[in-house]
Amino acid sequence: MNKLSKILIIEDEPQIRKVIRSNFTDQGVKVLESYLGEEGIRIHASDPVELIILDIGLPDISGIEVARRIREWSAVPIIILSASGQERDKIDALDAGADDYLTKPFSMAELQARIRAVTRRLGSSGIEQTFYKFGNIEVDVQSYKVIKAGVEVHLTPKEFAFLLILLKNINKIVTQKFIINSLWGANHEKDTHYLRIIMKNLRSKLEEDPTRPKFLITELGVGYRFVE
C-alpha cells in the first residue's frame, strides 16, 4: 500500500468513494475519482494511475466493459467492486482483465489486503511507465510534459492522450475503434476524421518531417502504430 502514489476510483456511490478516498489520502496517496465508466477510461488514458478500484454497476457502461477496454492497452491492477456475488459476474470480470473481485459490503481491511496481494503478484509489471524517450523527444507522463530538443512542446489533452495510448503499445497496431472509444466513447466510432486531425497535429509538433513520419505511423484502414 505504501508504494502506491496515485489511484483511480470509478464508483457511482458517493459514500463508498468517500470512505475509500479518506483511507488512501490518509496514507498520502493521490486519489482520482469518477462516477462514470467512460470518464474513468479517459482519466486513466491521460493521467495514468497505479491502481483502479472499479464498480461493476455504473450509470453509463458496465464496469466489466471498462475493465475490458482498459486492459487492451494498460497493465494497471484493477479490483472490481460489486453488490452481486454471482459466480458468473466474477468470471466475467476476471475474463475482462480484472485482477480481483470484492463483493459489497466489504471492509477497508479486506480491500487493503486484496490490493497488497494484487500488487505483490504483479510486481513491477503493474506499475505504469511514466517516462518515454524517442529520438530527441522526451515524454514525462506524470508532469504532463513533452520536450523536443530541450524545448517544451504544447499538446492538447486529446493529443497527449492519443500519444500516450500509442506509447503504451509501442510497435503494435492500435485500432481506430479502440482509440476513439478511449478518447470520446462508443458514440463516436464513425468520427475517424477526429483521429486524422490529431495525428496531423502530433506529427507537425513531434516529427522532424511530418510528411515522412518516423515514429507516428498510419496503418491504412486499421489504425495507428508508434514505431520505436
N, C-alpha and C positions, 0 to 999 in steps of 0.2 A: 504493500500500500504506500509506503513512504517513498517509493521510487516513481510513483506517478506524479506528473506535474499538471496534466490537463485532461479532463474527461468531458464527455457529452452525455447528457440525459435527454432521451426522446420519450416523453411521457405526458399524457394529457391530463393526469390527475395532479392538480397543483399541490395538494398536501404531500403526496409521495415525492414530488420533485423537491419540495421544501426540506423534507427530512433527509433525503439523500444529499442535497446541496449542503445543508448545515454540517453534516458529518464530514464531508470532504473538505469544505472550506476551513473547518477547524484544524485540518491537517496541513493547510497551506496549499491545497490543490485548487487550481483554477477550474471552474465549472461552467460549461456552456449548456444552454437549455433550448429545447423546442417542444411544442406540443403537437407538431405536425411531422409526418414522415418525410414528405418532400423537402421541407425546410431543413430537417435534420441531415439529409443526404447532402444538401448544398453546403451546410455549415462544415461538415467534415471534409468536403472536397476543397473548400477554400481555406480552412483553418484546421488542419489535421490534429486529432486528439490521440491519446494513448489507450483509451478505453471508452466503449459505448455501452450505456445501460439503456435498453430498448424495450418499451412496452409493446405487446403484440396487438392490442386493440386501440388503434389510433383513429382520429376522426376522418382522415383523408385516405390513407392507404394502410394496408396491413403491415405490422412490424416485420412479418416474415418476408414481405416484398422488399422492405427497407434493407433487411439483412442480406437478401439475395443480391440486390443492386450494389450495395457497398462492398460485398465480398468479391465482386468482379474485378475490383481494382485496388482493394485495400486489405491488409492482413490484420487490421486493428482488432483486438479482442472485443467480442460482442456478447453481452449477457442479456438474455431475454427475460422480461417480467410478464407474467400473465395471470389473470384470475382463473384461467382454465387449467385443470390438472390432467386433462385428457392426454392419453399416450400419443394419439395422432398429432395433436398440436405440438408436442415435444419433438416428435420425429420430424415434422415439417420444419420446425425452427432449426433443428440441428442440420437437416439436409440443406437448408438455405445458407448455412455457413455460420450459424451462431455457435459460440464456444461452450455455453452453458445455459440452463433454463431454470428459473426460480419462480415458484408458484406463490401468488399473493394469498393471504398476508404473509409477510416474511419479516424477520428481524434484521437489523443492521449488522449484527454479529455474523449471521449466516451469509449475508451478501458480501461482507468483507472476506469471509473465509472462501467463498466461491471465487472472488476476484484474486485472492492470493494464489489459489490453485491454478487458475487460468494463466496468470502471468508467469508462474513458475514453469508451467508446462510449455508455454510458448517461448519463454526466454527472450533473447534479444530479437527474435523474428517478429515479436508482437509490437515492437517499438517502431513507429513511423520514422522514416528517414526525413531529416529536416534540412539537409543541405545538399545541393547538387552543383556540379561544375562541369561545363562542357565548352570547349574552345576557350574564348576569353570572357565567358558569361558565368556568373555565379548566381544561384537562386537560394536565398535564405527563407525557408518556409515560415519559421517562427516569427521573424521580423517583417515578413511580407515585403521583401526587397529583392529586386533583380538588378545586378550590377553587370555592365558590359564595358570591358576595357577600363575599369576603375570608375566609371560614371554610372550613377543610378538611372535606371530606365523605368519610367512610369507605365504600369499596366493597370487597366481597369480590373475590378473584381472578377468579371467574367473571363477576361483574358488570362488572369493569373490562375483561376480555377481550371480553365481549359489546359493551360500549360502543365499544371500540376497533375492532372489526370494522365497526360501523356508521359510525364516523367516517371510516374509510378508504374508505368507499363513499358519501360524502355525496350525498344526493338520488337514490340508486339503491336499488331494492328488493334486499334480501339475503334469499334464501330460508331457510325454516326448516331445510331439509335441510342447507344449507351451514353454517349457524351451529351446528347440533347436531354435525355431523361435525367441525367445528373445535374445539369445546369438549369433546366427550365421545367422539367416534368413531362409526363407522357402525353399531355395535351398538345405538345409542340413537336411531335415526332416528324411532321411533314415540313417543318421550318428549317430545312437543311441550309438555306441561304444564310441563316444566322452564323453557322459554323464557318462558311466560306469567308464571311466578313471578318470574323475574329481571327481566323488563320491568316488572312491577308495582313491584318494589323500586327499579329505576332511576328510574322516574317519581316515586315518592314522595320520592326523595332529590334529584332534579335539576329536575323541572318545577315551575313556580310553582303550577299547578293540575293535579295528577295525573289528574283526571277529564277534563280538556280539554288533552291534551298539545300542546305547540307544536313540539317537536323530535323526540321519540321516537314515531314513528307506526307503527301496525299496518296492514299490508296484508292484509285478511282472506283467509284460505285460502292465502296465498302466503308472507308473511314480514314483514319489518320494514324501515323506512326512517328514516334520520336526515335531517330537513329543515333546511336551513340558511336 
